[in-house]
Amino acid sequence: MEVVIGSSAAEVAADAIETLVRARPAAVLGLATGSSPLPTYEELIRRHDAGTGPSYDSVRCFLLDEYVGLPVGHPQTYRETIFRELTDALGIARERVAGPDASDPQLAGARYEESILAAGGVDLQVLGIGSDGHLAFNEPGSSLASTTRIKTLTARTREDNARFFGSVDAVPHHVLTQGLGTILRARHLVLVASGSGKADAIAAAVEGPLSACCPASVLQLHPHATVLVDDAAASGLERASYYREVWAEKPSWQGI
């Protein structure tokens, strides 16, 4: 696992995505929603609008999760959210953006797993992290080998997401989410986090034991995982000085 600390997380993540798409125009991107990836998405759009980014015409995208119970087209579905926050602006056709089918939660998990495999798997998966260490909507206690399935949101997670709905009462109780085992199949995992509210979760994920109590600790099992954090989110890391030193001395040609 590589840990990069500093204010340039969005730029580093955007560089990784653009490098991949230039090398593989038909790349498969895994996209997260929420506040953590937004600076990266804004940076990608800025570069695209400036004419310096690659073409995304052949890219395919898979979402991490989807709420159960919201009507198609509801502005807070993750499909509508990613259209609004990234893919429309990059010119990615909407039919090339897939998410779990919330209209059939009983069978949607297995079908979504099949569709990801049929696409050749995810090349780069963008991730955020919950304040309790959840990854996607794999809450503490989730199996480290889990696949896409329906999950019940905890009160804490619903409260964290209430800002998008206006009140906690409007937040659905269930989601379809990629499992931790599904996420681990992606070839490159890029987790971005900012703010002191994520410091404990980052410390547990990066330096704590591998445990279902902190689902994001599953990144420790991945051969190519990158954690991009600002100073506040890194404040709980005991080895922060080591991570800074390694990044400062890294050959520029290596990338992440």
N, C-alpha and C positions, 0 to 999 in steps of 0.2 A: 504494500500500500504506500502510495506517495501522498504526503501532506504538504500543501502549499498555503502559506500564510501571508496575507497582505491585502491591499485594497484593489488589486488587479484581477480578482477572481473571475469577474465577468469576461474580461479580455482574454484570460488564459483559456477559459471554457469555450469561448467563441472561436479562438484560434484552433482548438482541437476539432471542433465541429467542421470548420471550414477546410482544414487540412484533410479530414476524412472525405468530405464531399468532393473536393478537387481530385483526390486520388481515386475515388469510387463514386462516380456521379449517381449511380443507382443505390446509394447507401441506404440502410435502414436505421432510422433514428428512433429511439425510445424517448418519449417526452413526458416530463412531469409538469404539473400545474402547481399553483400556490405562489407565495411571495418569494421564495428562495431562488427559483430560476429566472425571475423576471429581469434582473439586470443583464443576464446573459442573453436573453431573448431580445431585449432592447438594443444591445450591442450588435447582434446579428442583423437586426432590422436597419440600424443606422448604417452599417457597412453596405448592406444590400441597396439601400436608397442612394448611397454615395457612389454606387457602381463598382465597388471594390470587392464585393463578395462573389462567391461562385453561383452558378445556376443551380436551383433546387428543383428543376422541372421533373427529374427522374427519381427524386428521393421519395421513399415511403416512410410513414410514421406510425408508431403504435403508442397509444396512451397507456399510462400505468393503471388507471382506474376510471370508474364511472359511478355516479350516484344511482341508487335504485329508487324509483318512485317519482322522479322528475319527468315531465313530458318532453318529448322530442322538441328541440328548439329552445328549451328553457335556457335563459342566459347563464345560469350557474351550472349547467351540465359541463363536464370537462371537455366534451367535444366542442361545444360552442366557445368555451373559454380559450382553448388552444387556437381555434380559428381566429379569435379576436386578438389574442396576445402574440401570436407568432406566424402561423402557417399561411394565413391569407396574405399577410404583408410580404412574405418571402415568395409568394407565387406558387405555393404547393397546392395542387388541386385538392378539393375537399374529399374526393373519392379515394385519394391516396393517404388519407388520415383515418386510421382505424381505432376503435375503442371497444371494450366489452359491450355486448348487447344487453342493456339493462331491461329490455322488454321481456326477456326470457332468462331471468337470473338462475333458474334451475339448471339449464344446459349451457349457459353462456361461457362458463369457465373452460370447459373442455373444447368448445368451438374456438375460443380465442387462442388457446394454446396451439391448436392445430393451425390457425392462420399465421401465427408468428413463425412456427416451424416451416410452413409452406413458403414464407417469404425469405427463408434462409437464415432466420434469426436476426436479432438486433445487433448492429455493429457498435453503436455507442448509446448508452442509456444515461440520460440526465436524471439526477435524483435530488430531492430535498430530504430533510430530516425533521421529524416532529420533536417537540420539546420533551417528549417522553421516550425518544429514541425510535419511534415507529418509522418504518420505511414503506413508501406507498401507503396503503392502509393496513399494513401488517402490524397490528398492535402488539404490545408486550405479551408474550405467551404464544405467539404464532410459531408454527413449526418452521424450522430453518430449511426444510425441504419442500415447503408448501408450493402449490401451483395456483393458478387463477381461480378464484372462488368468491362467494359472497361472505362478507364480514359485517359484524355489528360494530358500529362506532362507539367508542367510550365517550362518557360525558366530557372528559377533558378535550378530546379531539373535536367534538361538536362545538364546544365553546371556542376553541382555536379558530374554527371555520365560520363562526357566527358573523364575523365582520363582512363576509361576502353575501350574507343573506338578510342582514338587518336585525335578526334576532336568532337566538339559539333554537327557539321553537320551530323555526322554518328549516333548520338543517335536517336532512334525511337521517334516518337511523341506520341505514344499510348502504353498502357500496359493493361493487364488484372490483376486485383488485388483483393485480398480478401478485403471485406468491413470491416468497424469498427465493425459492428454487428457480422460479421463472426468471427473476431479475439476475440471478447468478449466471444464467446462460448467455447473457449479453457479453460481447467480446471486450468492451471497455465500459467501466462504470465511472461516471463523473458526478460526484456529490458536491453540491454548493450550499453553503450556509453562512449566515451573517447574524450578528447581534448577540448580546450576552445571554439572551433567552435560550440560545441553542448550545451554550458552552458546556453544560453538564452532559447533554446528549452526545456532543462531539467527543468529549473526553471518554465517555463510556464506549462509544463505537470504535474509537481508534486505539485506545490504550487499556480498556477494560477487558474482562474475560469474554470469550465467545459465549453468548447466552441468549436464549429466547427472551429474557428480561429486557434486553436491548436489541431489538431486531436488526438495527443498522450495524451491529457488530458482525453480521454475516459478511460484510465487506472484507473482513480479515481473511476470508477463505478464497477471495477472488485473485487471480493472477495479474489482473490489470485494473486496479481501482485507484482513482485519484480523488482526494478530498481537498476542496478549495474553500478556505475559510478566511474571514477577516480577523483582525486582531481581537475583537470582542468575542467572537465565537471560538477562538483559539485560547481564550484566557484560562481554561481549565486543563490544558495539555501540559503534562509534566516535562515533555521532551520538545517543547516548542523551539528552544534555541537550536536543537539538533536539526529539526525540520527546516528552519530558516537557513542554516549553514549548508545543508545538502542542496536546497533549491538555488542558493546564491552561487554555488560552485558547479552546478549542472551544466554540461555542454549544451550550447544553444541549439545544436542540430537534433538533440534528442526529443524535444517537445515533451508532451506528457503521455 
